Each structure stands twice: as structure tokens, then as C-alpha cells.
Amino acid sequence: MKILGQDLRRCSSLSSINLHFSSVRVLNDEGIENLCLGLKRRTLLQRINLDFGFCPKITDKGIKIISEALRNFSSLQAMSLGFAEGQQFTSESMKNITQCLEILTGLNALHLDLSGCEWINQDDLKNISEFLKRHTSLHTLSLNFSGCIEILGPGLKTLSECLHKLVFLENIIFDFSEWAEYKGQGLKEIGESLKSLTSLKTISLNLYNCRVTDEALKSLSDNLKQVKSLRCINLKLQECQRITDEGLKNISECLKKLPSLRDLILDFSNNRIIGDKGLKSLSSGLKKLVSLRLLSLRFLYCDRITAKGLKNLSEGLKELIRLNSIKLTFQM
């Protein structure tokens, strides 16, 4: 790592850095310090991607060193930081990260991967939200809180309070998967905050293995259908065993109000409740997507879907005359 730091020091005109150290289990705080010495005085740097996921020897000290180094990049426009499975960190690390972000006022794209960091709590999410309220120039926001079960529903309500202020947001990618006890609390508030984002083009939500209900999905759908600027919807709802045919009907009603949608990606794999009736409802919504270019539907191991359901779905597909990419995955 010391040699890499020395090499970076010699590359004085770098505008983009992309470093992945995921699963490098020997990487420690000393290595981080050597790396960051090479990042100093990078005044031209505009994009940086640092992935330190699954590195068990990096502690709060290492995160502090990274945060202090990043503060020097006044021209930074896009930043991606990955600390997946950082069980050795505490809230002190989140405090240092948010303090660093406060200084980088030119950011327009931010990705934070904190998946598996079970120590993250409501206060940590509140700190992130406070930062977001003041950085209204963001165009892309990607947050991965997979497995961060301490924040659950109330955390989403906190996050929703800042979203409506990000008036230039075009892309939202949220990962709340592996929240086994999560029933959809806060989805309504997230949805309501999206209505004011008139530039929003992409919404991606990963709710894999959550206990999201039809009611929660309806709240989200009712709000999404009012975001007329949307061009891409990506909903990952695998293992969500509380979603029924009624949930597909709610999504279908949403689609009917979004004729300008270009990309639609839905995944309901391993749902033992959804059946032919749900596919018929979904088909009626698909018919209205006259501008659709890409369609991906996954219903792996959905045991109640039969040939009748597939026939119903095909009726909706006939209307998609502009479609140029389709992927349908069924295994019954």
C-alpha cells in the first residue's frame, strides 16, 4: 500500500480514481494511512471510488484518516465509498464521514455502501439526513443499508424529511434488503417526498427479504404515479411473502399513470402467494407503457402462477411496440 501511495503522488493530473480493496483482509489502518498520503494535493480530482468492504482490520482510525484526506478534494463532483460489513466501526466513523461530506459542497453524485453495518442507528441516519438537507445540488443519491436493522422504519421517515429538498435529484437508488422485521413503515413518507422531485428519472428500491405488505406497496405506488418525470422503475421484492395479487394490482395502477416510462424492472421471486390474477392485473398496466424500451420481470419459484397467468401477461406485452429489450424469468 505504501508503494501504491507513492505511485499516486507521481500522478499529479489525475481527475478520476477507482480503487477496490474489497475483501483484502490484511489491509489495516496503517495501509490506509500510506494510501491517503498519495491522495494529498489532488486538486484536479473530480471522481473517486473507494471500496473497503469486508476489510476487518480497518477501524474507526482508518475511516478518520480517509475522511480527512477526502476533505482536500474541493473540486470533487462524484464520490463512492464502500464499507460493507464494517462491524469493527462505531458511530464515530459515521460522524467523520458526514463531517467530510459537509465540506465537499460541489458533490452532485454520492454512493455510500454501508451494507451489513449493524451498528448504524437512528442518530447516524439523522446525521446523513442533515447533510443531505444542505447539499441540494445532488443529482444522484445511492444508499445501501442492507442488513442495517437498527434503523428500520423510523430511519426511513428521517431520510424522507430531507429528500424533498433535493430538487435536482435525477436518480435514487436505495437498498433496504435483509430487514427481516421490516413491514414497510416509512415507505409512504419516502413516496410522498418524491412527489416534489420534478427532475427524478430513476427510482430503484431493493426490499429483498422484507415483510412489506400490500398496504405499504400501495402507499408507494400511489405516490410514484404522480412523478411524471420518471423514466425507470426498479423494484426488487424477492422473498416478500406478504405481497399478494393485490400488490401487483397496485403497481399496475401506478404504471397506467406513467406512459413515458422507458425501463421497468420488477422482481417478485420466491413469492408463494402471487398467482394468475396478479399477472392479469400487471398486464393491464403494461399495456399503457407505450414508450417502454426495456422490460425485465422475474417470478422465479412463484408456485401459484400457471400457464393461464402467462397467457394473460402476454396480452399486455402485445401492446409494447417500442420494446427493444425483454427478459422474462419464470420457474414454476
N, C-alpha and C positions, 0 to 999 in steps of 0.2 A: 504493500500500500504506500510505503514511503517513496518507492521508485515511481509509482503512478502519480503521486503528488508532485514529484519533481518534473515529470513529463508535462503535466498540466501547466506548470508555471512557465514552461517554454512556449506554450501555445497561447500567445498573448491576444490573438484576434478571434478567439472562439466566440460564436454567437449562440451555440446550442451545445448542451452537454447531456448525454444519456448514459447513465451508469446503473447497472443492475447487479446487486450483490445478494439477491435473494438466496437464502439457504446456505450462505457462506458461514458456517457455524464457528469458524475460528476468528472471524472479524470481531474486534473489540474496540473499546473507546480510544485506545492508542492509535489503532489503524484509522479510525475516523478523524482523529486529530491530524495525522500525516496527510490524509486526503484533503482535508479542508485547507491546509497550508497551500496546496496547489490551486485552490479556488480563489485565493485572495486577489484583489485588484482586477477582477473580471468585469470591468465597467461596460463592456460591449455585450455581455451575456443577456440574451432575450428569452431563452427557453432552457429549463433544466428539469431533468427527470432522475430522481434518486430513489432506488428501491433497496431497502434494508430489511425486507420481510424475512422472518424466520432466522434471524441472527441473534441467538440467545445471549451472546456476550456483550451486546451493546446495552448500556444502561442510560439512566437519566443524564449522566455526564456527557455521553456521546451525543444525545439529542440536543443538549445545550450548545455543544461545540458546533453542530450542524446549523442550528438556528442563528448563532452569532455570525457564522460565515455567510449565510444567506442574506443577512441584513445589508451587506455591502453591495448587493446587486440592484442598484436603483433603477436600472433600465429593464428589469425582468418583466416579461409580459405573460409567460405561461410557466406554471410550476406544478410538478407532480412529485409527491412524497409518499413512499410506501413503508409502513412499519407493521406489517401483518404479524399477528401472533406475538406482539411485543409484551409478553407477560411480565418482563422484568422492569417495565416502565411504571411510573406513577403519574398522578395528575400534574406533577411538576413539569413533565415533558410536554404535556398539552399546553401548559402556561407558556413555556418557552416558544413553542411553535406559533401560538396565536400572537405573542408579542412580536415575533419576527414578521408575521403576515401584516401586522398593523403598519409596519414601515414600508412595505412594498406596495405603494399606492398605485403603481402602474399595471398591476396584475389584471388580466382580462380572462384568464383561464386557470382554474385551480382544481387539482385532484388530490384527495387525501385518502389513502388506503390504511384504515385502522382496524381491519377485519381481525376478529379473534382477540382484540384487546379488551378483555373483560373488566379491566379496571376503570374504563371510561364511564363516567357518571353524568348526572344531570348538570352539575356545575361545569363540567368540561364542555358539554354541548352548548351551554349558555355562553361560554367564552367564545366558541366558534360563531355563534349567532350574533354576538355583539360585534365581532369583527366584520361579519357579512353586512350588517346594517350600514357600516361606514364605507364599504367598498362596492358602491353601486355601479361601477363600470364593468363588473364581471359579465362575460358573455357565456362562459361555460363553467358549470359547477358540478363536480363529481365527488361524492362522498360514499365511502364503503365502510359501513358499520356492521358488517355481517358478524353475528355471534356476540355483539356487544349488548348483552341482555339487561344491563343495568339501566339503560336509557329508555327502552321500550316506548310505550305510547306517549307519556308526558314529554319525553325528549323530542318527539316529532312535533308536538304542539309548540315547544320552544323554537324549534327550527322554522316552523311555518310563520312565526311572528316576524321573521326577517326577510322571508322570500319576496313578499310583495314590494319591498323596497328596491329589489334588484331589477329595475325596469328594463335593462338592456339584455337580460338573460335570454339566450337562444337555445341552450342545451342544458338539461338537468338529468343527471344520472345518479340515482340513489340505490344503494344496496342495503336492505334491512333483512337479509335472509338469515335463516337459522335462529330466529327469535321464536322458539317453540311455544312460548306462552303468549305471544302477541296476537291479539284478536282484531287488529285494525284501528285501535284508538289513535287519533291524530291524523288519519288519512283524510277525513273530512276537512280539517283545518289546512292540511297541505294542499288539497284540491282547491279550497276557497282562495288561498293565496296565489294560486296560478292564474286565476281569472284576470288579475291586473297586469300580467306579463304579456303585453301585446306583441312582443317580438319572439315569443317562445316557439321554437320549431320542433324540438325533440324532448320527449319525456320518456325516461327509462326507469322502471321500478322493478327491483328484484325482491320478491316476497316469498322466496322458496322456503318451504317448511315452516310457515307461519299459520296461525289459526284464524286467518282472515275470513270474515263472514260475507254473505251476500249483501247484508246491510252496509258494511264498510265499503264494499266494492261499488255499491250504488251511489254512495256519497261521493266517491272519487269520480265515477263516470258522469254524474250529474254536473260536476264542475268542469271536467275535461271537455265536455261537448260545447262549452262556452268559449273555449280557447281556439278561436277560428284560425289563428296563425299556425297551428300545429301541422307538421308535415310527417312526423314519425312518432309512433307509439310502440313501446316495447314493454310488455308486462310478463314477468316470469312468476308464475303462480303454481309451480310444481309442488306436490305434496300438501297442497292447501285443501284439506279434506272437508272443510265446511262450506266450500263453494259448490253450489248446485246449478241446475239448469237455469234457475232464476238469475244467478250471477252472470251467465252468458247472455241472457236477455238484457240485463242492464248494460253490458258492454255494447251489445248490438244497438240499443237506443242511442248510445253515445256516438257510435260510428255514423249513424244516419244524419247526424248534425255536422259531420266533418267531411264534406265531399272533396276537399282539397288535400286530404291525407295522401302521402306518397308511399310511406313504408308502414307496414303493420306486422308486428311480431308478437305472437301470443303463445304461451307455453302452459298447458294445464296437465302435464304428465303426472301419472300416478294418482289421479283423482278417481275414486271408485264410485262417485255419485253422479257426475255429469253423464248424460245419455243423449239419445237421438233428439229429444225435444230441445235440448240446449243447442245442438248443432243447427237445427232448423231455425231457431231464433238468430243465431250468429249469421246464418246465410242471408237473412233478410236485411241485416245491417251491411254486409259485404256488398250487396247489390248497389248500394248508394255511393260506394267509393269509386267514382268514375275516373279519378286521377291516379288511382293506385298503381305503383310500379313494382313494388316488392311485397310479397306476402309469405309469411312463414307461420305455420300452425303446427303445434306439437301436442298430440294427445296420446302419448305412449302409456300403455297399461291402463287405459280408461275402459274398464271391462263392460260398461253398460252401453257403449257405442257399438252399433251394429251396421250392417250394410245399408239399412234404411237411413240411418243418420248420415252416412257418406253420400248417399244419393241426394238427400236434402241439401247438403253442403255444396254439392256440385252445381245445383241450380243457381246458387248465388255466384259461383265462380264464372258462369257463362257471361255475366254482365261486365266482367272486368277486362274490357277490350284493350286497355293500355298496359296491362300487366306484362312485364318482361322478365320477372324472376319469381318463381314459386317453389316453395318447399313444404310439403305436407307429410307429417310423420305420424303414423298410426300403428299400433300393435295391440291387437285385441285378443 
